[in-house]
Amino acid sequence: MTEFLQLLFQGVALGSQYALIALGFVVIYKATGVINFAQGGFVLVGAYLAYNFKQTWDLPFPLALLLAMAAGALLGAIVERLLLRRMVGEPVFAVLMITIGLLFVLEQTATSVWGFDNLNLGDPWGIETVEVADLNLAVADLWTIGLAAAAMAAFFAFFRYTATGVAMRATAVDQEAAAAQGIAPGRIFALAWAVSGAVAALGGITLAAGPAQLAPGISFVALAAFPAMILGGLDSPAGAVLGGIIIGVTQSLTAGYQPDYAEWLGTNFHIVMPYVVMILILLVRPYGIFGTREVRRI
C-alpha cells in the first residue's frame, strides 16, 4: 500500500503539470474553436525565458517565474494578433496547419537562440523530502502541486467572478450574441491566447526546474497533455484538470507496476499509456468526460 500511495502522489504531481498545459489547450479551443498544436512551443519558449531571467539577469526565482509568465502571455497575444486574427472565417484546417507550423518555428527559434545542450534553470526547491506516515514526499513535487493548484484556482475565479471572464465565457457560447451585447470577440481571442501562453510558461518552468534540467525535448510533454485535454473534454477547463490528473496517475502507476506484472509489454510502456487511456475513455464517452455533446438536427 505504501508503494501505491507513493506512486499515486508522484502521479498527481506529474498530472498537475499536464493539467496546466491542457488548460492552455482548452482556453483557446473554448474561446475560438481552434486546437492550438503550438502549445508545446509556448511551453518551451516560456521555460527558456525563465532561464534568461533567472540565470542571465540573476533575478530571484519567483520574479523570474512571473516575468516568464508575463512574456508568455505577451507572446500568445502577439501570435493571435499577427497570425490568427487574419484567419477568422477561414477553414479550420488552415488554422490548424498554421498552429502546427508555428510549433516548428518556435522550436527552431528556441534551439537557435539557446542551443541543444541541457541548461540549469535552477533548483528552487532542493532535493528535500517530507515524511508523512510512511511516505516520502518530495518538496519539489509539493511545490509543483501547490503552484498548479494556485494557478487553477486563479483561472477558475477569473472565469467565474470577473467581468472579463464572464465575457470570455459568453463569447465561447455564442460569438454573435456576445458581440450584440458589446463584447469585442477580437479582444477576447487575444486574451485567450495570452492566458494560454502564461499557463504554458508556468507548465514549462515546473517541468524544467530542479534536477530535470531544461532541454528542447520538454515541448514533447504537450503531446502527453493532449490526451488529458481530449479525455477531459475539449471545451471543459475542469475536464482538463481531471484529465491531467488521470493521465499523470496512470503513467506513474504504469511505470511502477508494469515492469513487474506485465514485462512482456516491454520497457517505457508508460509513455504510450496516456493514449491507451484516451482511446478507452473516448470509446465510452466520445466527447470526453465533461465535454459538451454536439446536437445536430437534420
C-alpha positions in Angstrom: 0.0 0.0 0.0 2.9 2.4 0.8 4.3 1.9 -2.7 0.9 2.5 -4.2 0.4 5.8 -2.3 3.9 6.9 -3.2 3.3 6.3 -6.9 -0.1 8.0 -6.6 1.4 11.1 -5.1 4.0 11.3 -7.8 1.3 10.8 -10.4 -0.7 13.7 -9.0 2.4 15.9 -9.2 3.0 14.9 -12.8 -0.7 15.2 -13.6 -0.6 18.8 -12.2 1.9 19.7 -14.9 -0.2 18.1 -17.6 -3.3 19.9 -16.3 -1.6 23.3 -16.7 -0.6 22.5 -20.3 -4.1 21.0 -21.0 -5.7 24.2 -19.6 -3.8 26.2 -22.3 -5.3 24.0 -25.0 -8.8 24.2 -23.6 -9.0 28.0 -23.1 -8.1 28.6 -26.7 -10.5 25.9 -28.0 -13.3 27.2 -25.8 -12.9 30.8 -27.0 -12.1 30.2 -30.6 -12.9 26.6 -31.6 -9.2 26.0 -32.6 -6.9 23.3 -31.2 -3.5 25.0 -30.7 -0.9 22.5 -31.7 1.8 25.1 -31.0 1.2 24.8 -27.2 4.3 22.8 -26.8 6.3 25.6 -28.4 4.8 28.1 -25.8 5.9 25.7 -23.1 9.4 25.6 -24.4 9.8 29.3 -25.0 8.4 30.1 -21.6 10.8 27.9 -19.8 13.8 29.3 -21.8 12.7 32.9 -21.0 12.6 31.9 -17.3 16.1 30.6 -17.7 17.2 34.0 -19.1 15.5 36.0 -16.3 16.9 33.7 -13.6 20.4 32.8 -14.8 21.4 35.6 -17.2 19.7 38.5 -15.4 20.3 36.9 -11.9 16.7 37.6 -10.8 15.1 35.8 -7.9 13.3 32.7 -9.0 9.7 33.9 -8.1 10.3 37.1 -10.1 11.7 35.2 -13.0 8.7 32.9 -12.9 6.2 35.9 -13.0 8.2 37.6 -15.8 8.3 34.4 -17.9 4.5 34.1 -17.5 4.0 37.7 -18.5 6.3 37.2 -21.5 4.4 34.0 -22.4 1.1 36.0 -22.3 2.6 38.7 -24.5 3.8 36.1 -27.0 0.4 34.5 -27.1 -1.3 37.9 -27.7 1.1 38.8 -30.5 0.6 35.5 -32.2 -3.1 35.9 -32.1 -2.9 39.5 -33.4 -0.4 38.9 -36.2 -1.4 35.5 -37.4 -4.7 34.0 -36.1 -6.8 37.1 -36.4 -6.2 37.2 -40.1 -7.7 33.7 -40.3 -11.1 34.5 -38.8 -13.7 32.9 -41.1 -11.2 30.7 -42.9 -11.4 26.9 -42.9 -10.5 25.3 -39.6 -8.0 23.1 -41.3 -6.0 26.1 -42.5 -5.9 27.5 -38.9 -4.7 24.1 -37.6 -1.9 24.0 -40.1 -0.8 27.5 -39.0 -0.5 26.3 -35.4 1.5 23.2 -36.5 3.8 25.4 -38.5 4.1 27.8 -35.5 5.2 24.9 -33.3 8.1 24.2 -35.6 9.0 27.8 -35.8 9.0 28.2 -32.0 11.1 25.0 -31.5 13.6 26.0 -34.1 13.9 29.6 -32.8 14.4 28.2 -29.2 17.2 25.9 -30.3 18.8 28.6 -32.5 18.9 31.1 -29.6 19.7 28.7 -26.6 21.2 25.7 -28.3 20.6 22.0 -27.8 22.5 21.5 -24.5 20.8 20.9 -21.2 20.6 24.1 -19.2 20.2 24.6 -15.5 17.1 26.6 -14.7 17.9 26.4 -11.0 16.7 24.2 -8.1 14.5 26.5 -6.1 13.0 23.6 -4.1 16.1 21.4 -3.5 16.0 17.7 -3.0 14.5 17.7 0.5 11.6 15.3 1.3 8.8 15.5 3.8 7.9 12.3 5.6 4.2 11.8 6.1 3.3 8.5 7.7 5.4 6.0 5.7 5.6 8.2 2.6 8.5 10.4 1.4 7.0 13.4 -0.4 9.5 15.4 -2.4 9.3 19.1 -1.6 9.7 19.8 -5.4 6.5 17.8 -6.1 4.6 19.6 -3.3 5.6 22.9 -4.8 4.5 21.7 -8.3 1.1 20.7 -6.9 0.8 23.9 -5.0 1.7 26.2 -7.9 -0.6 24.3 -10.2 -3.4 24.4 -7.7 -2.9 28.2 -7.2 -2.9 28.8 -11.0 -6.0 26.7 -11.5 -7.8 28.4 -8.6 -7.0 31.8 -10.1 -8.1 30.6 -13.5 -11.5 29.4 -12.4 -12.0 32.5 -10.2 -11.2 34.7 -13.1 -13.7 33.0 -15.4 -16.4 32.9 -12.8 -16.2 36.2 -10.9 -14.7 38.8 -13.2 -16.5 40.7 -16.0 -13.8 39.8 -18.5 -14.0 36.2 -17.6 -17.8 36.2 -18.0 -17.3 37.9 -21.4 -14.9 35.1 -22.4 -17.5 32.5 -21.4 -20.2 34.4 -23.3 -18.1 34.6 -26.4 -17.4 30.9 -26.2 -21.1 30.1 -26.1 -22.2 32.4 -28.9 -19.9 34.9 -30.6 -22.7 36.8 -32.4 -24.8 37.2 -29.3 -21.8 38.3 -27.3 -20.9 40.9 -29.9 -24.5 42.1 -29.9 -24.0 42.8 -26.1 -21.0 45.0 -26.8 -18.3 42.3 -26.3 -15.4 42.5 -28.8 -14.6 39.0 -29.9 -11.1 40.0 -31.2 -10.1 41.2 -27.7 -11.5 38.0 -26.2 -9.5 35.9 -28.6 -6.3 37.8 -27.8 -6.9 37.4 -24.1 -7.5 33.6 -24.6 -4.1 33.3 -26.3 -2.5 35.4 -23.6 -3.8 33.2 -20.8 -2.7 30.1 -22.7 0.8 31.5 -23.1 1.0 32.3 -19.4 -0.1 28.9 -18.2 2.2 27.2 -20.8 5.2 29.2 -19.4 4.3 28.1 -15.9 4.0 24.5 -17.0 7.4 24.7 -18.7 9.0 26.1 -15.6 7.7 23.3 -13.4 8.9 20.8 -15.9 12.4 22.2 -16.2 13.2 23.5 -12.7 15.3 21.3 -10.5 17.3 18.2 -11.5 15.2 17.7 -14.6 17.2 20.4 -16.5 16.0 22.5 -19.4 16.2 20.9 -22.8 14.3 21.3 -26.2 12.6 18.0 -25.6 10.2 19.4 -23.0 8.0 20.6 -25.8 7.0 17.0 -26.4 5.4 16.9 -22.9 2.5 18.7 -24.6 1.9 15.5 -26.6 1.1 13.7 -23.3 -1.0 16.7 -22.1 -3.0 16.4 -25.3 -4.8 13.2 -24.3 -5.6 14.9 -21.0 -7.5 17.6 -22.8 -9.2 15.1 -25.1 -10.4 12.7 -22.4 -11.4 15.6 -20.1 -13.4 17.3 -22.9 -12.1 19.8 -25.4 -14.2 22.7 -24.0 -14.0 21.9 -20.3 -11.4 23.5 -18.0 -12.5 21.2 -15.2 -12.1 18.3 -17.5 -8.6 19.4 -18.4 -7.6 19.4 -14.8 -9.2 16.0 -14.2 -7.8 14.6 -17.4 -4.3 15.8 -16.4 -4.5 14.1 -13.0 -5.8 10.8 -14.6 -3.0 10.8 -17.2 -0.3 11.6 -14.6 -1.5 8.9 -12.1 -1.9 6.3 -14.9 1.6 7.0 -16.1 3.1 6.8 -12.6 1.3 3.6 -11.7 2.2 2.0 -15.1 5.9 2.9 -14.7 5.8 1.5 -11.2 4.0 -1.8 -11.7 4.2 -2.7 -15.4 7.8 -4.0 -15.3 6.9 -6.4 -12.5 3.4 -7.6 -13.7 3.5 -7.1 -17.5 7.1 -7.3 -18.5 6.0 -8.6 -21.9 4.8 -5.1 -22.8 8.5 -4.0 -23.0 10.2 -1.0 -21.5 8.8 2.5 -21.3 5.3 1.4 -21.9 4.2 4.1 -19.5 5.0 6.6 -22.3 2.1 5.3 -24.5 -0.2 4.7 -21.7 -1.9 8.2 -21.9 -3.0 7.3 -25.4 -4.4 3.9 -24.4 -6.4 5.6 -21.6 -7.6 8.3 -24.1 -8.8 5.7 -26.6 -10.7 3.6 -23.9 -12.5 6.7 -22.5 -13.4 8.0 -25.9 -14.9 4.6 -26.8 -17.4 5.1 -23.9 -17.7 9.0 -23.9 -16.8 10.3 -27.4 -16.9 13.9 -26.2 -14.7 13.3 -23.2 -15.7 13.2 -19.5 -17.0 16.7 -19.3 -17.1 17.7 -22.9 -20.2 19.3 -24.4 -22.2 16.9 -26.6 -23.0 18.2 -30.0 -26.6 18.0 -31.1 -27.2 18.0 -34.8 -30.7 18.5 -36.3 -31.4 17.1 -39.7 
